[in-house]
Amino acid sequence: MGAGSRSRFARIASIAAAGVLALGLAGAVVVGTATSKPTALPEQPEALSVTATPITRFKIGDDGTRFGALSFRGGLVLHSAYPAFGGISGFTLAPDNRFLAVTDAGVFLSGRLDVDGDRPTGLSDVMAAALKDDAGRLQAQRGRGDSESLTIAPDAVYVGMEDVNEVWRYPRDPMGKNGTRVPAPMVRDLRNNLGLEGLAYVPSGPLKGALIGIGEDGIQKGEDLPGFIIGGPAPGRFTILKSRPFNATDLAIAPNGDMYLLERHFSLSTGVLMQVRWFALAEVKPGAVVSGTVLGTFDNGYEIDNMEGLAVTTNAAGETLLTMISDDNFSPIQRTILLRFAVGEPNRHAVAP
């Protein structure tokens, strides 16, 4: 790997120096947020254009496609001139390839993931709309702009918000609609800026109807990852043993009950790292302690960035597909990238080398 490839990932250390993306939008409301975030958000849904550059090799300089238990099916580098595009932290994908995402700026993004077979080729029909509270006010104006996690239930969309450590409920078509806060006092214990990074609706089984939430890091520094069963027949807490040095960034549940956790680590010495773990949802119950199985661990020798969004779907062959997206922190020195993998058979739960 050349020095240029290494330096691209090392640049993540300079996120704080990113410039302000604050272009004016017609019909938008100015919002005071962190300097790297957009300062104008769309009150009503607005269309935007996203360009996509293919990622043909996951490992830099290597044509291989199998990495541990994961088989690379393709990736994209995404870019838009629209100032509220970026900062994607929560991501869902329907069987028909319609997606819904939330961003660090308090914005919903919706549209379609275009594919050729399993290989992603681009985004189309993309819309953006600011998240609103129960009175129609922009969440970002009220200290609730850092939306970090997202899941879709049969009758609703749920969003986890960091810093304030809250869960909000929206209609299934949430673009431009008001939300309502969901009582979830147990998540209030999460630390500032280390809140609810993963949120998943349980579609079947003993916990049917519940939300599973995962905190980014321990409630106290150095502790294992806190898990929350919100609502449903058996609410409570559980624990995911921390795979050091990783923190959680997203959670998704497959129709067959497999649960997947996306994790990330960053330091000046390592650069950015990504990890994927598998769990059996059947192990999750109040008081449980689960560890899961590592499916793959990846460093800056691979085409990764600050990976924060994870969706799980099934293809026509019955394979489980994991689709991941990165949070570029609205920084010109980072990228919004989308990656897709199939969970391999028969050793899908094997530890990656």
Backbone torsions as a table, in degrees:
resi	resn	phi	psi	omega
1	MET	NA	133.6	-177.8
2	GLY	-79.2	167.8	-179.1
3	ALA	-63.4	-30.6	180.0
4	GLY	-63.7	-40.0	179.0
5	SER	-65.0	-41.8	179.1
6	ARG	-64.9	-41.9	-174.9
7	SER	-67.9	-28.6	180.0
8	ARG	-60.9	-41.4	-179.1
9	PHE	-79.7	-28.6	177.7
10	ALA	-66.6	-23.6	-177.9
11	ARG	-64.7	-17.7	178.4
12	ILE	-58.6	-22.3	178.9
13	ALA	-65.1	-16.4	-177.0
14	SER	-102.5	23.5	-177.9
15	ILE	-54.2	-39.5	-176.0
16	ALA	-63.0	-19.0	-178.5
17	ALA	-92.2	4.6	-177.9
18	ALA	-62.6	146.1	179.5
19	GLY	-75.5	167.2	179.9
20	VAL	-82.2	130.2	173.0
21	LEU	-104.3	95.4	-170.8
22	ALA	-136.8	52.3	178.5
23	LEU	-74.4	147.9	178.2
24	GLY	-74.7	143.1	176.9
25	LEU	-122.7	142.1	176.7
26	ALA	-64.7	130.1	178.1
27	GLY	71.8	17.0	-177.8
28	ALA	-97.5	164.5	179.4
29	VAL	-113.9	131.5	179.0
30	VAL	-74.0	132.8	-177.4
31	VAL	-126.2	132.1	176.7
32	GLY	-84.3	110.0	-179.2
33	THR	-132.5	-172.9	176.7
34	ALA	-58.3	152.7	-168.8
35	THR	-62.8	-24.7	-178.1
36	SER	-85.7	-8.7	-176.6
37	LYS	-93.2	158.2	176.7
38	PRO	-64.6	146.1	-179.1
39	THR	-102.8	3.4	176.9
40	ALA	-133.5	129.5	-176.1
41	LEU	-126.4	146.1	-177.4
42	PRO	-78.0	122.3	177.5
43	GLU	-68.4	-37.9	178.5
44	GLN	-116.2	158.1	-177.4
45	PRO	-56.2	133.9	177.7
46	GLU	-127.8	141.6	178.8
47	ALA	-80.3	147.6	175.9
48	LEU	-144.4	160.2	-179.7
49	SER	-107.8	135.8	179.3
50	VAL	-124.5	127.7	175.3
51	THR	-96.7	152.5	-175.6
52	ALA	-133.9	129.3	174.5
53	THR	-109.9	125.5	-175.7
54	PRO	-64.9	143.4	166.2
55	ILE	-104.4	109.0	-175.0
56	THR	-95.2	-19.5	177.9
57	ARG	-126.2	124.4	177.0
58	PHE	-76.8	-45.7	174.9
59	LYS	-89.2	125.6	-174.6
60	ILE	-61.9	125.0	179.1
61	GLY	77.8	13.2	-175.7
62	ASP	-133.9	128.2	-179.4
63	ASP	-84.6	1.3	-179.2
64	GLY	-63.3	155.4	-179.9
65	THR	-121.7	-12.9	-179.1
66	ARG	-104.3	124.8	-177.7
67	PHE	-133.2	101.0	-174.4
68	GLY	63.1	-127.8	179.6
69	ALA	-89.4	3.0	-174.7
70	LEU	-110.6	136.9	176.3
71	SER	-111.4	121.7	-176.2
72	PHE	-73.0	126.6	179.9
73	ARG	-110.1	-4.2	176.9
74	GLY	137.0	166.1	-179.8
75	GLY	-157.1	170.9	-177.6
76	LEU	-142.9	145.1	163.6
77	VAL	-99.7	121.9	-173.6
78	LEU	-106.1	141.4	179.9
79	HIS	-146.7	143.1	174.4
80	SER	-146.1	143.6	174.6
81	ALA	-77.4	-11.2	179.0
82	TYR	-67.6	123.3	-170.2
83	PRO	-67.4	-22.8	-179.3
84	ALA	-91.7	8.8	174.2
85	PHE	-91.3	128.9	-178.6
86	GLY	130.8	178.5	179.3
87	GLY	63.5	30.2	-173.3
88	ILE	-74.8	121.5	-175.8
89	SER	-119.9	-22.8	176.8
90	GLY	-129.4	139.3	-172.2
91	PHE	-148.2	131.8	175.5
92	THR	-129.0	154.7	-177.7
93	LEU	-141.6	127.2	179.5
94	ALA	-87.2	164.7	178.2
95	PRO	-57.3	-27.2	178.7
96	ASP	-88.8	11.5	177.2
97	ASN	72.5	14.3	168.2
98	ARG	-75.3	137.7	-179.8
99	PHE	-119.0	156.6	170.5
100	LEU	-136.6	136.1	-178.4
101	ALA	-138.6	159.6	171.5
102	VAL	-126.3	155.0	-174.8
103	THR	-125.4	166.7	178.6
104	ASP	-65.5	-11.7	-179.9
105	ALA	-96.9	4.5	-179.0
106	GLY	78.2	44.2	-177.2
107	VAL	-128.8	136.7	166.4
108	PHE	-84.5	138.6	168.6
109	LEU	-120.5	134.0	177.3
110	SER	-133.7	161.6	179.5
111	GLY	161.3	-157.3	-178.7
112	ARG	-124.7	136.1	169.7
113	LEU	-87.4	114.2	178.2
114	ASP	-81.2	139.7	-175.4
115	VAL	-138.7	157.2	168.2
116	ASP	-121.3	97.4	-167.4
117	GLY	68.8	-123.1	174.6
118	ASP	-90.7	-14.2	-173.1
119	ARG	-77.3	122.2	176.4
120	PRO	-69.7	139.2	-178.7
121	THR	-120.9	-17.3	-180.0
122	GLY	168.5	-179.7	174.5
123	LEU	-117.5	139.1	177.8
124	SER	-136.7	166.3	179.6
125	ASP	53.5	38.3	-174.0
126	VAL	-80.9	133.8	177.7
127	MET	-128.4	153.1	176.3
128	ALA	-129.9	141.1	176.2
129	ALA	-154.6	136.4	-180.0
130	ALA	-68.7	144.3	173.0
131	LEU	-69.3	141.9	-179.5
132	LYS	-122.8	156.3	176.3
133	ASP	-90.0	-168.0	-175.3
134	ASP	-72.3	-11.9	177.4
135	ALA	-106.4	8.6	178.5
136	GLY	82.7	9.8	178.0
137	ARG	-86.8	148.4	-179.7
138	LEU	-67.1	129.5	179.8
139	GLN	-58.9	-35.8	-177.7
140	ALA	-67.1	-20.2	176.8
141	GLN	-81.6	-9.9	-174.0
142	ARG	-121.5	28.7	175.9
143	GLY	75.6	17.0	-177.0
144	ARG	-125.0	36.8	-178.1
145	GLY	-84.5	-18.6	-174.3
146	ASP	-88.3	74.5	178.7
147	SER	-82.5	120.3	-168.4
148	GLU	-113.6	-21.1	-174.9
149	SER	-141.5	156.6	-169.7
150	LEU	-155.4	140.0	172.2
151	THR	-151.5	157.2	-178.2
152	ILE	-117.9	127.1	174.4
153	ALA	-104.1	170.9	-179.1
154	PRO	-57.0	-31.3	-175.3
155	ASP	-122.4	8.7	-174.4
156	ALA	-162.7	165.0	171.0
157	VAL	-116.6	133.7	179.9
158	TYR	-116.5	138.9	-177.9
159	VAL	-127.7	131.9	173.5
160	GLY	-97.8	132.0	-176.5
161	MET	-114.6	127.9	-178.0
162	GLU	-78.9	171.4	-179.0
163	ASP	69.8	-60.1	177.3
164	VAL	-80.7	-15.7	178.6
165	ASN	52.6	65.7	-180.0
166	GLU	-131.8	160.1	172.2
167	VAL	-119.2	134.4	-179.8
168	TRP	-122.4	146.0	-179.8
169	ARG	-109.2	135.3	178.6
170	TYR	-129.5	160.2	173.8
171	PRO	-60.9	162.0	179.8
172	ARG	-57.7	-34.3	170.7
173	ASP	-103.7	90.3	-168.7
174	PRO	-86.2	-5.1	-171.9
175	MET	-63.6	113.4	179.4
176	GLY	80.1	3.7	-176.3
177	LYS	-96.9	159.0	177.5
178	ASN	-79.8	152.3	176.0
179	GLY	-115.5	170.9	175.3
180	THR	-132.1	143.4	-178.9
181	ARG	-76.4	137.9	-180.0
182	VAL	-97.5	129.2	176.3
183	PRO	-60.7	117.4	178.7
184	ALA	-150.2	63.9	-174.4
185	PRO	-60.8	-25.9	-176.6
186	MET	-64.1	-27.9	-177.5
187	VAL	-80.7	-7.8	-179.4
188	ARG	-68.1	-15.7	-179.5
189	ASP	-76.4	-12.3	-178.2
190	LEU	-66.1	149.0	-177.1
191	ARG	-74.2	156.4	178.6
192	ASN	-59.5	131.4	178.9
193	ASN	66.8	14.1	175.8
194	LEU	-135.3	45.1	-170.0
195	GLY	-88.0	-145.0	-171.7
196	LEU	-78.0	93.8	-176.4
197	GLU	-86.6	-24.6	179.9
198	GLY	-126.4	139.2	179.6
199	LEU	-147.3	128.1	-177.2
200	ALA	-142.8	135.8	175.7
201	TYR	-84.3	136.5	179.6
202	VAL	-93.2	113.4	-173.4
203	PRO	-83.8	-17.4	-175.9
204	SER	-159.3	173.2	177.5
205	GLY	89.2	-170.8	-176.0
206	PRO	-59.8	-27.2	-178.8
207	LEU	-102.5	19.1	-177.1
208	LYS	-51.3	130.9	178.8
209	GLY	93.0	-10.5	179.4
210	ALA	-83.6	162.9	168.2
211	LEU	-105.8	134.4	173.3
212	ILE	-102.6	123.4	179.2
213	GLY	-117.8	145.4	178.4
214	ILE	-127.6	130.1	175.2
215	GLY	-79.0	150.8	-178.8
216	GLU	-61.8	-39.7	-179.1
217	ASP	-145.2	178.3	-177.9
218	GLY	-60.9	154.7	176.7
219	ILE	-62.6	-34.9	168.0
220	GLN	-114.6	147.9	-178.3
221	LYS	-56.0	133.0	179.1
222	GLY	90.6	-9.5	179.6
223	GLU	-81.6	167.0	176.9
224	ASP	-71.4	172.3	-174.5
225	LEU	-75.6	129.2	179.7
226	PRO	-81.3	133.6	175.4
227	GLY	-114.5	146.3	-176.2
228	PHE	-130.1	133.1	170.8
229	ILE	-104.7	106.3	-172.4
230	ILE	-102.3	118.4	-178.9
231	GLY	73.4	-162.5	179.9
232	GLY	73.8	-170.6	-174.1
233	PRO	-77.1	-17.4	-175.4
234	ALA	-144.2	69.1	179.5
235	PRO	-66.8	153.9	179.3
236	GLY	161.4	-165.3	-178.5
237	ARG	-119.4	152.2	170.9
238	PHE	-142.0	178.5	-175.1
239	THR	-132.0	136.5	169.7
240	ILE	-105.6	119.7	178.5
241	LEU	-59.4	131.5	-175.8
242	LYS	-72.6	133.0	172.9
243	SER	-94.1	89.3	-171.7
244	ARG	-66.4	138.6	12.0
245	PRO	-101.8	24.1	-168.8
246	PHE	-80.6	147.4	169.5
247	ASN	-111.6	155.4	179.7
248	ALA	-76.4	144.1	174.1
249	THR	-127.8	-23.3	174.0
250	ASP	-166.4	164.5	-174.5
251	LEU	-141.1	140.6	176.4
252	ALA	-146.7	147.4	-179.0
253	ILE	-118.5	128.5	177.6
254	ALA	-81.9	158.4	179.5
255	PRO	-58.0	-26.5	-179.2
256	ASN	-84.9	4.1	177.9
257	GLY	94.3	-2.6	173.1
258	ASP	-69.9	139.8	179.7
259	MET	-119.6	133.6	-176.3
260	TYR	-121.5	136.9	179.6
261	LEU	-119.7	125.9	174.7
262	LEU	-94.5	134.1	-175.9
263	GLU	-132.9	157.4	-177.0
264	ARG	-144.8	150.0	170.0
265	HIS	-139.5	144.6	172.9
266	PHE	-141.0	134.7	169.0
267	SER	-149.5	163.7	178.5
268	LEU	-64.7	-28.7	-177.5
269	SER	-80.6	-32.2	-176.4
270	THR	-102.8	-19.5	-166.8
271	GLY	73.3	-158.7	-178.1
272	VAL	-90.4	137.6	177.2
273	LEU	-123.0	151.3	177.9
274	MET	-129.7	143.8	176.7
275	GLN	-143.1	148.7	175.8
276	VAL	-125.0	131.0	176.2
277	ARG	-122.3	148.8	176.2
278	TRP	-109.1	142.6	176.1
279	PHE	-136.4	155.2	170.0
280	ALA	-91.1	120.5	-179.9
281	LEU	-57.6	-30.0	-179.5
282	ALA	-59.9	-21.6	179.9
283	GLU	-79.9	-13.8	-175.2
284	VAL	-84.6	120.8	177.9
285	LYS	-161.1	162.0	179.9
286	PRO	-54.6	130.3	178.5
287	GLY	86.1	-7.1	-177.1
288	ALA	-70.1	151.6	172.2
289	VAL	-123.7	117.9	-174.7
290	VAL	-122.7	152.3	-178.3
291	SER	-121.1	-27.5	178.3
292	GLY	70.8	-174.1	-179.5
293	THR	-131.5	130.8	179.4
294	VAL	-73.6	125.8	177.0
295	LEU	-94.4	-24.8	179.6
296	GLY	-177.1	142.8	176.7
297	THR	-129.4	131.2	-170.1
298	PHE	-136.4	139.8	-178.6
299	ASP	-113.1	-161.8	-174.4
300	ASN	-78.2	9.9	168.1
301	GLY	-84.8	1.0	-179.5
302	TYR	-120.2	162.2	-179.4
303	GLU	-80.0	76.8	177.2
304	ILE	-125.1	166.0	171.2
305	ASP	-141.6	-144.0	-177.8
306	ASN	-83.4	77.5	-170.3
307	MET	-72.6	120.0	-174.1
308	GLU	-130.8	-15.7	-178.0
309	GLY	-115.6	141.1	-177.8
310	LEU	-141.7	129.5	173.7
311	ALA	-126.7	147.6	179.1
312	VAL	-124.0	130.5	177.6
313	THR	-137.8	176.6	177.9
314	THR	-124.5	133.9	-179.9
315	ASN	-89.3	-179.1	-175.6
316	ALA	-63.5	-25.0	179.3
317	ALA	-85.8	-0.1	180.0
318	GLY	86.8	5.5	178.5
319	GLU	-78.0	147.9	173.1
320	THR	-83.2	127.6	178.1
321	LEU	-109.6	132.3	174.3
322	LEU	-107.8	122.6	178.8
323	THR	-116.0	122.6	-174.0
324	MET	-119.7	150.2	178.2
325	ILE	-138.7	151.8	-175.3
326	SER	-104.4	153.7	174.2
327	ASP	-97.5	113.1	-177.6
328	ASP	-87.7	4.1	179.3
329	ASN	55.1	23.9	-177.6
330	PHE	53.8	35.2	-177.1
331	SER	-108.3	134.2	177.8
332	PRO	-69.3	-11.1	-179.5
333	ILE	-100.3	7.6	173.4
334	GLN	-121.3	175.3	-177.8
335	ARG	-128.7	150.0	165.2
336	THR	-94.2	109.6	-180.0
337	ILE	-122.0	148.1	177.7
338	LEU	-120.0	130.5	-178.5
339	LEU	-125.6	144.7	176.9
340	ARG	-131.3	136.3	179.2
341	PHE	-133.8	151.0	166.4
342	ALA	-100.9	139.5	176.2
343	VAL	-79.8	118.3	-168.8
344	GLY	-69.2	154.1	173.5
345	GLU	-122.8	149.0	0.2
346	PRO	-88.6	-1.4	-174.8
347	ASN	-100.8	46.8	-174.4
348	ARG	-65.8	-19.1	-179.2
349	HIS	-106.3	20.4	178.3
350	ALA	-78.5	148.6	177.5
351	VAL	-75.5	134.2	-179.9
352	ALA	-70.0	147.2	178.2
353	PRO	-68.9	NA	NA
